[in-house]
Amino acid sequence: MKTRKSILLFAVMFLLGMTAVNAQQNQKIAYVDSDYILANIPEYSDAQEEINQLSKQWEKEITALFQEAQELDREYQAESVLLSEDQKRKKKEAITAKRQEAEALRMQYYGPEGELYTKRAELIQPIQEKVYNAINQLALTKNYAFVFDKASGTTMLYCSDKNDISDDVLDEIGNVMQTVRREDRKRDGK
């Protein structure tokens, strides 16, 4: 009786082990190159260009305020020997106020909740969501257990081109937004 239980237990364990091995062998792995994908979505390039133009404009405004503060400081340094203590204090306050104004503007544009963050979320986040949804859809339909991003800094010591589904993702996204045609896509260095 004990031998039968042992044999039955061994058979059950063997079947469970084989099922686990079989399940692992059926898992498919793929990767994408998100930099390549985004570079082949014109809407993403347009959004990046708009953000860069805004950033340049804002940087000019901030630089102008800091230059005004420097000019006030130069004037103060040149005149300080001729000024009364009250006039010196007022000039120093004006310089400090101008610097604070420049810093406040910098925070308004570039701070954690600033206009750059808001604009980036408005323009780029919907594109990233479409890419993510396309990857999820492909993973589900083609039964991928894992999809890695080659561009994210994940260490990949080797990756075969046959496992790269970046073009499939771009084709999937092409159903909802414009992407570069497959034959016109270019990879960096290729």
Buried (B, 14 or more C-beta within 10 A) or exposed (E): EEEEEEEEEEEEEEEEEEEEEEEEEEEEEBBBBBBBBBBBBEBBEEBBEBBEEBBEEBEEEBEEBBEBBEEBBEEBEEEEEEEEEEEBEEBBEBBEEBBEBBBEBBEBBBEEEBBBEEBBEEBBEEBBEBBEBBBEBBBEEEEBEEBBBBBEEEEEEEBEEEBBBBBBBBBBBBEEBEBBEEEEBEEEEE
